[in-house]
Amino acid sequence: MSKKRQTEASARARAIEIPTKSELTPPATEVVGRFEVRPIGTSLGLRELAALHKRTWGSLGVAEKKVYSMLWRVGLHFGLYLIRAGEEGRRPPLVGAFWARSLDEAPLIFGHLYPVSLFRGLRANEVFEFGGMVIDPTLQHRGLVKALADAARIFLFARRPALIITTPIEPLHETYKRLGLRTVGEEPVDHPYVQGVKVYLMYAKLKELIRPYFM
């Protein structure tokens, strides 16, 4: 091969980007495994849930009031657990969660902030409140948020409440709007049990929310 051709071949080789080891290796917080949604109801499960809430809100510099966690036992809690490859026999870590409760089972945490007309004509067991959605801030995993949202959607399909109310924090407002929820008012309000946090009052009528999913 002539010197000119060797030079051209070397130039082409340099132009091909070869991934470095760091680019091929996932971040330290990225883990391999799958998600499973499981109900939370044992004392250990609730302690893990409290720790997850503390870790999540602590990263934002805020703290939940004790009365907020006291209401947990009157709700239905669902946890998102990470089942790591090769560790199927161990207790999986809790990496996400949310709760749901009906007006028939317990007072609504934010119900008094909504227009009375929204509840007119509905029975107590037809109104559900969703909340407590937390995700481990130290975990990076594609599909985590989607898995949690899918679990909430399946719960709605099963229980079919006529009205759902929920109060996402400010960064999640647009995401909830894309899911089909409506907003009460134009501005967020102060969270009554978490100091320094503002939330939007949102709601949805189930018939409107699940219509696109019926096959």
N, C-alpha and C positions, 0 to 999 in steps of 0.2 A: 504494500500500500504506500502510495506517495506521501510525502510529508504534508502536502496540502490537504489530502483526504483525511489523514490522521487528525489534523487540526480541526476540520469540519466535524468529524465524528466526536471529538472531545467536546466541542461546543454544544452539539445536540445532547450529549449525555448530561452536561451541566444544566441544560434547559429543562430536563425532566426532574420535577420535584419529588424527591424521595422522602417519605415521612420519617421524622425522627422518632426515637424511642419514646420521648415524652408525648408526642402527638398520638402514638398508637396506644399508649397506656391511659386508661380513664383516670379522672381525678380521684384523690384518696377517698372522697365521700361518696363516690359512685359505687354502687354495690350490685352484685348479680343475684337475682332471685325473682320471686313473683309476689303479687299482693293477694291477700285474702281478707274479705270482710267478715268479721265475727261479732256477735253480740257481746257487750260488756256488762257483767252483772255480779261478779264476785268481788270480795273485798280487795284482793290483789289487783284485779282488773281496774277497779276504781282508783286505787293508789297509783297505778301506772298512768291512768288518765290524768290525775291531778299533777303528776310530774311532767307529763307532756304539756299540759296547759301552762305550768310554771315556766317551762323551758321556752315555749313559744312566745308567751307574753313578755317574759323576762328579756328576750332578745330585742323587744321593742321598747323596753324601759317602762313598762306599766305593770300593775298588779291587780288581780281580781279580788273583789271583796268576798269575805267568807260566805255571806248569804247566797252568793251566786252558786258556789259549789254545794251548798246545803240543799239546793233545789235539784241537784243531779239525780237523786234517788227516785224522784217522781217522774223521770223521763226514761225513754228508751235510748240506750247508747249503742252506737255501732263503731267498732274500731277497725282501722285499716292496718293489718299486720304484714310485716315483710318476712316472707319465708325464704331464707337464704339457701342457696344450693349447697347440699351436703349437710345441712343442719335441720332437716325436717323433723327430727325427733326432739328438738329442744323447744322451749317456749319462745315464740317469735317476739321481736320487739314491736311495740306499738308506735306507728309512725304517723298516724292520722286518725281523726275521729270527728263525729258529729252526734247530736242528740235530736230527738223528736218527741214531742208530747202533745196530747190533745187537751182541749179545754175541759173535756169531760174528766180527765185524770188529775189535772193540776192547774193552778192559775197561770195565765200567760205572763211571761216576764215583761213583754213589751206591748201587750194588748191594749193597755190604757192610753197608749200614745197614738193609736190608730183611730180613724173616724168611726163613730158608732154605726153609721149606715153600712159599713163594710160587712158587719156581722148580722145585720137584720135578716130575719127569716131563717137563720141557720141554727141547727141544734148544736149543743156543746161538742158532741162526738164528731161533728163535721168540720171542726176547726183544728188545724194542727200548726204548731209553731216549730220551726227548725232553728237550730243554733249550735253553738259550741264547735264550729268547724275549725279545727286546728291541724297543722301539718308540721312535722319536725323540721325546724329551720336548718338543722345540720345535714339534712339528707338531700342529695341530688339524685333524682331518679325520674326518668321520663315515664309519663303515664300515671304518676302518683295522684295528681289533682283529678284527672279523668276517672281513675278508679273510684275515688271518693264520690265524685258527682254521679257516676253510674249506680253506686250503691244507694244513694239518696233517691235516685229516680226509680229504681226497682221497688224501694219501700213505698213510694207514692203509688206505683202501679198496684201494689198489693192492698194497701189500706184505703186508697181513693178518698181522701178527705175533700170536701167541697171547696175549702179555702185553706191556703197555705200562707203563713206570714213568716218572714225571716229578716234578719238585720245584718247584712254584710258590712264589714269595715270599708272605709273609703277606697282602698286600692282594688277591692273586688266588685265595686259597684257596676262597672261596665260589663264585667263578666256575667253577672247575674242578669243584667238587662238583656244580654245576648241569649240567655237561657229562656227568656220570655216573661220575666217578672217585671212588675210595674212598681213605680216609686211613689210614695206619698210625700207630697211637697217637693221642693227643689233643693233643699239643703239638708246635710246630715244632722243628727242630734247627738247629744252626749249619751254615752252608754251609762245606764244607771248603776251598773255594778263593776265596771272596769274604768278606773280613773284615767283620764287622758286619752280616751279612745272615742272616736265619733263613728256612728253607724248610720246607714240609710234604712229607712222604714220601707220595706218592700213586701209585695204580696202577689199572689197569683190564684186564679180560679182554675181548679184542676182540669176542667173540661177544655179550657183554652190551652193549658200548658202541655197536656199529653196528646192533643189531637194529632200533631205531626207524627207521632210514634205508632199510632194504631195501623195495623197491617191488614 
